[in-house]
């Protein structure tokens, strides 16, 4: 009987401690509401907060320094909001997208979850692991259009 009581007490203690234990890893689950990248004012208000942001990537830019890869979005000025992949994390992020995250996201609608940071007065999210990034599948009827061949001269 004593062993059962002791076992029950230990079990309850472990369960209670497990519920209160803080997590040291940032969440990669969508953080509630999804904010469209075009809502730059709301993104500026969210600096310091973990959010999920959605938008269509227009280009992936790598500056000469090569220290980051920067995702720019359609319908938005280049620096109004960016997703940034630091060089130190690029290999890990690439690994999650068949070795080339830039090719995987260009022209695609994506969601990114992370903490909004201020970079020179503009909001950005650092992408440090592939789990933060989801590429949306095109809606039915919106399948990717094949690239047209250039017209051949006669």
C-alpha angles and dihedrals in degrees: 000000000000090000092052092050091048092048091049091050092050092048092052091048093051093048093048092048091048091055094051098041112114117228119238094201122078115244118255094191115110105274101230113273119039113228119210113232089232089067092081093158092057091046090054089052089052096059108138093022129105110241142159114239127194130200147126115267112231097181145346111228126197114190120221090260088063090212095126144013112227125204113211121195136222116257093020134096111254096254100032090094132348141179108221128199110197114221090242089062099037096094092052093046092046090052089062092055106047092277099302120069091173092060091042095056105034109114092003132114110242140179120215125190121203147101115300110235131190115244113181092328096315131099122247139165122219113224107210103158134027094242089072092064128070123180113211118228113238113262115253109283091024096085114154111277115235115244112260118235116244113259112266118233115243 
